[in-house]
């Protein structure tokens, strides 16, 4: 992935340099002819030399246009690559990192130093099934989208925020401390409360659990995340 980005960057720089060189050459030729009356007269007097000059000028123009088109094509390819990355790594409904991104984080965190002090929240929308039944799946999707936006705004400064499945959301905090856990929870709860004040008919109710590896001493991130899920299914907390 990094090699591909480097190649695109090199090609963009190369095409930019070529465009400026061609512009410089064209301007230099024009300036020489404009300032040298004798040279212009000499060119006009010899049809072969005049024809050769026209052909060289056309070569410069064609090269310039071709380089511009190549540069535009590279820009389009870069944008397409960016869009594909969004499709691959971001959840289509919510725009936050998806299950694939979560799996990559799991792999990245499976390092003795990173997992040693990791902390994590597992969260669910408690009333999602109820909203789906009463108001339909469109209302449920809207609730998921709103919840994801609130979660991302509250948790992104603390660590990774992602949607691990339909109604499972994770906040993973590296070098976690109790203060960081409490800081996120306080901010998140305040924003949920603010939303519920303005949306009394369809409020957000949330279940969650939290875990720090300083407490469980898991040696691998897979072990840590398993304990997190076990704790959630055993004794989830309600966001009061």
MIDREN-544610 format. One record per residue (C-alpha): residue number from 1; x, y, z; residue in one letter. Coordinates in steps of 0.25 Angstrom, whole numbers, plus 5000, padded with zeros to 4 digits. Layout:
<rs>
i/xx/yy/zz/aa
NUM/X/Y/Z/a;
...
</rs>
This chain:
<rs>
i/xx/yy/zz/aa
1/5000/5000/5000/x;
2/5011/5010/5004/x;
3/5019/5006/4991/x;
4/5007/5009/4983/x;
5/5005/5023/4989/x;
6/5020/5026/4987/x;
7/5019/5022/4972/x;
8/5006/5031/4971/x;
9/5014/5043/4978/x;
10/5026/5041/4969/x;
11/5018/5041/4957/x;
12/5010/5054/4961/x;
13/5023/5061/4964/x;
14/5030/5056/4951/x;
15/5018/5061/4942/x;
16/5018/5074/4950/x;
17/5032/5076/4947/x;
18/5030/5072/4932/x;
19/5019/5082/4930/x;
20/5027/5094/4936/x;
21/5039/5090/4928/x;
22/5031/5090/4915/x;
23/5024/5103/4919/x;
24/5038/5109/4921/x;
25/5043/5104/4908/x;
26/5031/5109/4900/x;
27/5033/5123/4907/x;
28/5048/5123/4904/x;
29/5046/5120/4889/x;
30/5035/5131/4889/x;
31/5044/5141/4896/x;
32/5056/5138/4887/x;
33/5047/5140/4874/x;
34/5040/5153/4880/x;
35/5053/5160/4884/x;
36/5061/5156/4871/x;
37/5056/5162/4859/x;
38/5067/5157/4850/x;
39/5065/5143/4854/x;
40/5050/5144/4851/x;
41/5053/5150/4837/x;
42/5063/5138/4835/x;
43/5053/5128/4838/x;
44/5043/5134/4829/x;
45/5053/5135/4818/x;
46/5056/5120/4818/x;
47/5043/5111/4817/x;
48/5050/5098/4821/x;
49/5055/5105/4834/x;
50/5042/5111/4836/x;
51/5035/5098/4835/x;
52/5044/5091/4844/x;
53/5042/5102/4855/x;
54/5026/5100/4853/x;
55/5028/5085/4855/x;
56/5037/5087/4867/x;
57/5026/5097/4873/x;
58/5015/5087/4870/x;
59/5023/5076/4878/x;
60/5024/5085/4890/x;
61/5009/5088/4889/x;
62/5006/5073/4888/x;
63/5015/5069/4899/x;
64/5009/5080/4908/x;
65/4995/5075/4906/x;
66/4999/5060/4907/x;
67/5006/5063/4921/x;
68/4993/5071/4925/x;
69/4984/5060/4922/x;
70/4994/5050/4929/x;
71/4994/5059/4941/x;
72/4979/5059/4941/x;
73/4978/5044/4940/x;
74/4987/5042/4952/x;
75/4978/5052/4960/x;
76/4966/5044/4956/x;
77/4973/5030/4959/x;
78/4977/5036/4973/x;
79/4962/5040/4976/x;
80/4957/5027/4971/x;
81/4967/5020/4981/x;
82/4963/5029/4992/x;
83/4948/5025/4989/x;
84/4952/5010/4989/x;
85/4959/5012/5002/x;
86/4947/5018/5008/x;
87/4938/5007/5003/x;
88/4948/4996/5009/x;
89/4950/5002/5022/x;
90/4938/5011/5026/x;
91/4924/5006/5029/x;
92/4914/5009/5018/x;
93/4903/5014/5027/x;
94/4910/5021/5038/x;
95/4923/5026/5032/x;
96/4932/5021/5044/x;
97/4942/5009/5042/x;
98/4935/4996/5039/x;
99/4938/4982/5043/x;
100/4950/4980/5034/x;
101/4956/4993/5040/x;
102/4953/4987/5054/x;
103/4960/4974/5050/x;
104/4972/4982/5045/x;
105/4973/4989/5059/x;
106/4972/4975/5066/x;
107/4984/4971/5058/x;
108/4992/4983/5060/x;
109/4989/4983/5075/x;
110/4994/4969/5077/x;
111/5007/4974/5082/x;
112/5012/4971/5096/x;
113/5015/4986/5098/x;
114/5002/4991/5092/x;
115/4993/4981/5098/x;
116/4999/4983/5112/x;
117/4992/4996/5116/x;
118/4980/4995/5106/x;
119/4966/4999/5110/x;
120/4953/4997/5103/x;
121/4938/5000/5103/x;
122/4928/4991/5096/x;
123/4915/4998/5094/x;
124/4901/4994/5088/x;
125/4888/5002/5086/x;
126/4879/4996/5096/x;
127/4866/5000/5090/x;
128/4870/4997/5075/x;
129/4861/4985/5074/x;
130/4849/4992/5080/x;
131/4851/5004/5070/x;
132/4852/4995/5058/x;
133/4839/4987/5062/x;
134/4831/5000/5065/x;
135/4836/5010/5055/x;
136/4843/5001/5044/x;
137/4857/4999/5040/x;
138/4859/5013/5034/x;
139/4857/5019/5048/x;
140/4866/5008/5053/x;
141/4877/5012/5043/x;
142/4875/5026/5047/x;
143/4877/5023/5061/x;
144/4890/5015/5058/x;
145/4895/5027/5050/x;
146/4892/5037/5061/x;
147/4899/5028/5071/x;
148/4911/5026/5063/x;
149/4913/5041/5061/x;
150/4912/5043/5075/x;
151/4921/5032/5079/x;
152/4931/5037/5068/x;
153/4931/5051/5073/x;
154/4933/5047/5088/x;
155/4943/5036/5086/x;
156/4952/5039/5074/x;
157/4961/5048/5083/x;
158/4963/5036/5092/x;
159/4965/5025/5082/x;
160/4960/5016/5071/x;
161/4945/5017/5069/x;
162/4938/5006/5060/x;
163/4926/4998/5057/x;
164/4929/4983/5059/x;
165/4916/4978/5055/x;
166/4901/4982/5053/x;
167/4899/4987/5068/x;
168/4913/4986/5074/x;
169/4922/4998/5075/x;
170/4936/4998/5080/x;
171/4945/5009/5086/x;
172/4959/5004/5087/x;
173/4969/5013/5096/x;
174/4984/5011/5095/x;
175/4992/5014/5108/x;
176/4979/5015/5115/x;
177/4977/5020/5129/x;
178/4965/5021/5138/x;
179/4965/5036/5135/x;
180/4964/5034/5120/x;
181/4953/5024/5122/x;
182/4945/5033/5131/x;
183/4947/5045/5122/x;
184/4942/5038/5110/x;
185/4930/5032/5118/x;
186/4926/5046/5123/x;
187/4927/5053/5110/x;
188/4919/5042/5103/x;
189/4908/5042/5114/x;
190/4907/5057/5113/x;
191/4905/5056/5098/x;
192/4895/5045/5099/x;
193/4887/5053/5109/x;
194/4887/5065/5101/x;
195/4881/5057/5089/x;
196/4871/5051/5097/x;
197/4866/5064/5103/x;
198/4863/5068/5088/x;
199/4858/5055/5084/x;
200/4848/5050/5095/x;
201/4840/5041/5085/x;
202/4852/5033/5081/x;
203/4863/5034/5091/x;
204/4876/5026/5091/x;
205/4878/5016/5102/x;
206/4891/5010/5103/x;
207/4897/4997/5109/x;
208/4912/4996/5111/x;
209/4924/4990/5117/x;
210/4938/4994/5119/x;
211/4951/4987/5122/x;
212/4966/4990/5124/x;
213/4977/4980/5122/x;
214/4984/4986/5134/x;
215/4973/4978/5142/x;
216/4972/4965/5134/x;
217/4987/4964/5129/x;
218/4984/4957/5116/x;
219/4996/4954/5108/x;
220/4989/4955/5094/x;
221/4979/4965/5089/x;
222/4970/4953/5085/x;
223/4970/4949/5099/x;
224/4967/4963/5104/x;
225/4955/4965/5094/x;
226/4949/4951/5098/x;
227/4949/4955/5112/x;
228/4942/4968/5108/x;
229/4931/4961/5101/x;
230/4930/4951/5112/x;
231/4928/4962/5122/x;
232/4918/4969/5114/x;
233/4909/4957/5112/x;
234/4910/4954/5127/x;
235/4908/4968/5133/x;
236/4906/4980/5124/x;
237/4904/4993/5130/x;
238/4893/5004/5126/x;
239/4897/5018/5122/x;
240/4890/5025/5134/x;
</rs>
